[in-house]
Amino acid sequence: MSKIHKNGRSKGLGGPGVWMPRHLTDSEAFKDLDPYAVTALFHVMRHFNGRNNGDIQLSARTLGERMKVSKTQAHRALKDLEEHGFIAKTITGFMHGAERHASRWRLTDKPDDAMGTPASQDYKRWQTKKKSPVPGEERSVPREERGVHREGQMHG
């Protein structure tokens, strides 16, 4: 069996790789991700080298090329990962003349190497949101509005 290092990579069969811990994949936030966001998370984790959390450089353009999707779809996947608490943007990408500077990211399940802060694990606090009748506002869904009694019976 290959050994998993603290950076989430293994030097076992076939060399270094990406490991997604069970506490992450078993979370409600992970279960709610679409396949694009799961693939995007894999690519963000692939860029983590054990020392660069908070400074993981990955643009939507590069992510789209690696995922073989449009830049727009890759951007949506990154936004979805942010909203579900798996990543946090530390620096927004920009262009300076002809030079492109990719956004920089932090994986929330690991300590922030750039700032020296512990893992925030924001995905553990993620909750399903229900669209509110008022555009732009969202709210949690109370048990009564989900159509379920405490005994698990449906409203009639």
Protein Blocks (a to p, Z undefined) as FASTA:
>chain_A
ZZddfkopafbehiacddddfklmmpmklmmpcfklmmmmmmmmmmpgojagoiaccdfk
lmmmmnopafklmmmmmmmmmmnopaccfbdcddehjbccddddddfkbccfknopacfk
lmlmpccddddfbghiacdddfklnopafkopacZZ
